[in-house]
Amino acid sequence: QVQLVESGGGLVQVGGSLRLSCAASGRTFSSYAMAWFRQAPGKEREFVAAVSWSGRFTYYADSVKGRFTISRDGANTVYLQMNSLKAEDTAVYYCAAGPATKYNEAAMYNYWGQGTQVTVSS
C-alpha cells in the first residue's frame, strides 16, 4: 500500500506560476530521493528536478533551472514551485521516489504517482 499522489496541476498563462505537491503514503521515504519528471505527448519522459533524502541537496534540468524550485517537507512530501512558465513546460508531471544515486535517471526510482497535467497557454 504505497501511493504517491500529485496535486496542483492546471491551466496557467505564459509567465505565470504554479505549485505542484506530491504526498506519499504507505511507507516512510526518509532514505529516498524524490523527484519530478514530465512527459509531453509524443515525447520521452524527461527529468525536471530532484531533492535528496535529507532535503539539503537539489538538482535541476537545465531547461528549468532558475525558474523551478523543488523542496521537501519531511520524508514524504515534495513540492515543485514553477515560475516564469513557458509553453514548452506543458506536460504531464510525475512525482517519483526511490534510492536514487543518479538523480536524473528514471530507472533509479521505485515509486511513481499518477501524474498531473500542467498546461501553459499564451
TORVOMAR-644079 format. One record per atom (N, C-alpha, C, O): z, y, x. Coordinates in steps of 0.05 Angstrom, whole numbers, padded with zeros to 5 digits, always signed. Each point is the difference from the previous one (the first is absolute). Layout:
BEGIN
ZYX/...
***
This chain:
BEGIN
+00000-00024+00017/+00000+00024-00017/+00000+00025+00017/+00019+00015+00001/-00041-00011+00013/-00004+00024+00017/-00021+00016-00013/-00022-00010-00007/+00027+00036+00003/-00019+00017-00013/+00000+00028+00013/+00022+00011+00005/-00045-00001-00001/-00004+00028+00009/-00015+00014-00023/-00021-00009-00009/+00032+00032+00001/-00012+00014-00022/-00005+00029+00008/+00018+00015+00008/-00044-00007-00009/-00007+00027+00007/+00000+00018-00025/-00003-00010-00022/+00008+00035+00026/-00002+00020-00021/-00008+00026+00011/+00002+00005+00024/-00010+00014-00041/-00007+00027+00008/-00029+00006+00003/-00007+00023+00005/-00010-00043-00009/-00029+00005+00002/-00010+00016-00024/+00015+00003-00020/-00039+00007+00022/-00011+00016-00022/-00024+00016+00009/-00011-00005+00021/+00005+00025-00037/-00023+00018+00005/+00011+00026+00011/+00018+00012-00011/-00031-00003+00032/+00008+00026+00012/-00024+00014+00010/-00020-00012+00007/+00021+00039-00006/-00022+00016+00010/-00001+00000+00030/+00020-00004+00014/-00044+00008-00003/-00003+00004+00029/+00019+00022+00010/+00002+00021-00013/+00013-00027+00034/+00019+00019+00011/+00028-00003-00011/+00019+00013+00009/-00016-00030-00030/+00025-00004-00012/+00017-00020+00014/-00007-00010+00021/+00030+00004-00033/+00019-00019+00011/+00009-00021-00020/-00002+00004-00024/+00011-00026+00035/+00009-00022-00016/+00020-00016+00017/-00003-00002+00024/+00023-00009-00037/+00019-00017+00014/+00000-00028-00012/+00005-00003-00024/-00010-00017+00041/+00001-00027-00009/+00027-00012+00008/+00012+00006+00021/-00002-00024-00038/+00025-00014+00005/-00004-00030-00001/-00018-00010-00015/+00033-00005+00030/-00001-00029+00000/+00028-00011+00001/+00016+00007+00018/-00009-00023-00038/+00027-00012-00001/-00002-00030+00001/-00015-00012-00015/+00029+00000+00034/+00000-00028+00004/+00025-00013-00012/+00021+00012+00001/-00024-00036-00012/+00023-00014-00011/-00002-00029+00006/-00022-00010+00008/+00044-00005-00010/+00000-00029+00004/+00010-00008+00027/+00009-00023+00004/-00010+00041+00015/+00011-00005+00027/+00004+00026+00014/-00011+00021-00008/+00026-00022+00029/+00004+00024+00017/-00021+00001+00022/-00004-00020+00014/-00008+00043-00011/-00021+00004+00020/+00010+00016+00023/-00015+00016+00012/+00040-00019-00005/+00012+00016+00021/-00012-00005+00027/+00001+00018+00017/-00013-00041-00012/-00012-00006+00025/-00031+00001-00001/-00014-00008+00019/+00003+00018-00041/-00028+00001-00004/-00011+00028+00002/+00012+00019-00010/-00035-00016+00023/-00015+00024-00002/-00012+00003-00029/-00004-00020-00013/-00001+00044+00005/-00013+00004-00025/-00024+00019+00004/+00001+00017+00018/-00021-00020-00034/-00025+00014+00006/-00015+00006-00026/+00005-00012-00021/-00024+00030+00024/-00020+00006-00021/-00028-00006+00010/-00007+00009+00022/-00008-00024-00038/-00028-00004+00005/-00015+00011-00025/+00012+00004-00021/-00038+00000+00025/-00016+00008-00023/-00027-00013+00000/-00010-00008+00021/-00003+00006-00044/-00026-00012-00002/-00016+00015-00021/+00007+00001-00023/-00030+00009+00031/-00019+00013-00018/-00020-00021-00009/-00005-00020+00014/-00008+00024-00037/-00020-00019-00010/-00022-00005+00021/-00012+00019+00010/+00006-00045-00005/-00021-00007+00018/+00007+00003+00030/-00017-00005+00017/+00042+00012-00011/+00008+00003+00027/+00023-00019+00008/+00014-00011-00017/-00010+00008+00043/+00022-00017+00010/+00027+00015-00004/+00001+00024-00001/+00019-00040-00002/+00027+00011+00000/+00006+00012+00027/-00005-00011+00021/+00017+00035-00022/+00005+00014+00025/+00030+00009+00002/+00012+00006-00020/-00003-00005+00044/+00027+00009+00005/+00003+00030-00005/-00018+00015+00007/+00041-00008-00018/+00005+00028-00005/+00024+00010+00016/-00002+00019+00016/+00025-00033-00019/+00025+00009+00013/+00019-00023+00000/-00001-00018-00017/+00020+00018+00036/+00021-00020+00002/+00025+00012+00010/+00000+00020+00014/+00023-00032-00021/+00026+00008+00010/+00015-00025+00009/-00001-00021-00013/+00015+00024+00036/+00014-00023+00011/+00024-00007-00018/+00007+00014-00018/+00005-00037+00024/+00022-00010-00016/+00024+00019+00001/+00015+00002-00019/-00012+00013+00041/+00022+00018+00003/-00005+00027-00015/+00018+00015-00005/-00043-00010-00001/-00008+00026-00011/-00004+00022+00020/-00007+00022-00007/+00011-00028+00032/-00001+00020+00021/-00027+00005+00012/-00005+00020+00012/-00013-00039-00016/-00027+00002+00012/-00021-00002-00021/+00001-00017-00018/-00021+00034+00020/-00021+00001-00020/-00027-00001+00014/-00003+00008+00023/-00018-00018-00037/-00026-00003+00011/-00020+00008-00022/+00004-00006-00023/-00026+00019+00032/-00019+00010-00019/-00029-00005+00009/-00006+00000+00024/-00011-00005-00043/-00029+00000+00005/-00008+00028+00007/+00011+00020-00010/-00031-00018+00028/-00010+00027+00008/-00009+00016-00024/+00002+00025+00000/-00013-00038-00020/-00011+00014-00023/+00021+00014-00017/-00007+00018-00016/+00032-00026+00018/+00021+00012-00017/+00021+00014+00016/+00017+00014-00011/-00017-00016+00037/+00020+00012+00017/+00001+00030-00004/-00021+00013+00001/+00045-00003-00005/+00003+00029-00005/-00001+00007-00029/+00008+00022-00008/-00017-00040-00009/-00002+00005-00029/+00020-00018-00016/+00011+00009-00020/-00008-00034+00030/+00017-00019-00014/+00026-00004+00016/+00000+00002+00024/+00021-00008-00038/+00026-00006+00012/+00012-00025-00013/+00003-00001-00024/+00003-00019+00041/+00014-00024-00010/+00029+00002+00006/+00008+00010+00022/+00009-00019-00040/+00029+00001+00004/+00012-00024-00013/-00011-00013-00018/+00035+00006+00027/+00014-00023-00011/+00028+00007-00009/+00014+00015+00013/-00006-00025-00036/+00026+00004-00011/+00014-00027-00001/-00005-00015-00019/+00022+00010+00038/+00012-00026+00002/-00020-00022+00008/-00020+00006+00012/+00026-00030-00019/-00016-00023+00008/-00024-00005-00018/-00021-00010+00010/+00022+00018-00035/-00019-00010-00019/-00016+00021-00015/-00014-00007-00020/+00015+00031+00029/-00015+00021-00013/-00016+00016+00020/+00011+00008+00021/-00036-00003-00027/-00017+00016+00018/-00016+00020-00016/-00007-00006-00023/+00002+00029+00034/-00015+00021-00013/-00024+00008+00017/+00000-00004+00025/-00020+00014-00038/-00023+00012+00013/-00005+00027-00012/-00010+00002-00023/+00017+00019+00037/-00006+00027-00009/-00027+00008+00010/-00006+00000+00024/-00012+00006-00043/-00028+00006+00006/-00005+00029-00006/+00002+00009-00024/-00009+00007+00044/-00007+00028-00004/-00028+00005+00009/-00013-00016+00013/+00002+00039-00021/-00027+00008+00007/-00020-00022-00006/-00016-00007+00017/+00017-00004-00040/-00016-00024-00007/-00030+00007+00000/-00008+00022-00009/-00007-00042+00018/-00029+00002+00001/-00013-00020-00018/+00013-00020-00008/-00038+00024+00000/-00013-00019-00017/-00001-00028+00013/+00002-00020-00015/-00004+00018+00041/-00002-00025+00013/+00027-00015+00001/+00001-00023+00009/+00020+00035-00019/+00026-00013-00003/+00001-00017-00025/+00019-00016-00004/-00039+00018-00013/-00001-00015-00025/-00001-00030+00007/-00018-00009+00014/+00037-00006-00025/+00001-00029+00005/+00023-00011-00015/+00016+00014-00012/-00014-00041+00012/+00024-00014-00009/+00018-00002+00024/-00008-00010+00021/+00033+00019-00024/+00019+00000+00021/+00019-00023-00003/+00011-00004-00022/-00007-00012+00043/+00018-00023-00001/+00023+00003+00019/-00002+00009+00022/+00025-00016-00032/+00025-00002+00016/+00002-00028+00012/-00006-00019-00014/+00016+00017+00038/+00003-00025+00014/+00025-00001+00016/+00010+00020+00009/+00001-00044-00005/+00024-00004+00016/-00003-00026+00016/-00012-00019-00009/+00022+00020+00034/-00002-00024+00017/+00011+00005+00027/+00006+00023+00007/-00003-00044+00009/+00010+00002+00027/-00021+00009+00020/-00006-00014+00019/-00006+00037-00024/-00023+00009+00015/+00007+00008+00028/+00020+00014+00004/-00036-00022+00015/+00001+00010+00027/-00024+00017+00006/+00001+00017+00018/-00023-00021-00033/-00023+00017+00001/-00002+00013-00027/-00010-00012-00019/+00019+00036+00017/+00005+00012-00026/-00025+00005-00017/+00002+00003-00024/-00025-00001+00037/-00024+00006-00015/-00016-00024-00007/-00023+00003-00010/+00033-00027+00013/-00014-00024-00006/+00011-00013-00026/+00024-00006-00001/-00041+00004-00019/+00009-00010-00026/+00011-00028+00002/+00018-00007-00016/-00028-00010+00034/+00009-00027+00003/+00029-00003+00008/+00012-00021-00002/+00000+00043+00012/+00027-00001+00009/+00020+00003-00023/+00024-00003+00004/-00034+00008-00028/+00018+00005-00022/+00000-00023-00020/-00021-00011-00007/+00045+00003-00001/+00003-00024-00017/-00001+00007-00030/-00009-00017-00016/+00018+00040+00009/+00002+00007-00029/-00015+00025-00006/-00001+00019+00015/-00011-00020-00038/-00018+00022-00009/+00006+00008-00029/+00006-00017-00017/-00008+00042+00011/+00001+00009-00027/-00027-00003-00014/-00019-00009+00012/+00019+00017-00038/-00024-00004-00016/-00020+00023+00004/-00023-00003-00009/+00031+00024+00021/-00017+00023+00005/+00003+00021-00022/+00006-00006-00023/-00011+00031+00031/+00000+00022-00018/-00024+00018+00006/-00006+00006+00023/-00008+00002-00044/-00024+00016+00003/+00006+00029+00006/+00016+00013-00014/-00029-00003+00035/+00000+00029+00006/-00028+00010-00002/-00018-00010+00014/+00013+00030-00031/-00026+00012-00003/+00002+00029+00006/+00015+00015-00012/-00032-00006+00031/+00000+00028+00008/-00027+00012-00008/-00021-00009+00008/+00022+00029-00025/-00024+00012-00011/-00002+00030+00007/+00020+00013+00004/-00045-00003-00004/-00004+00028+00005/+00000+00016-00026/-00004+00024+00001/
***
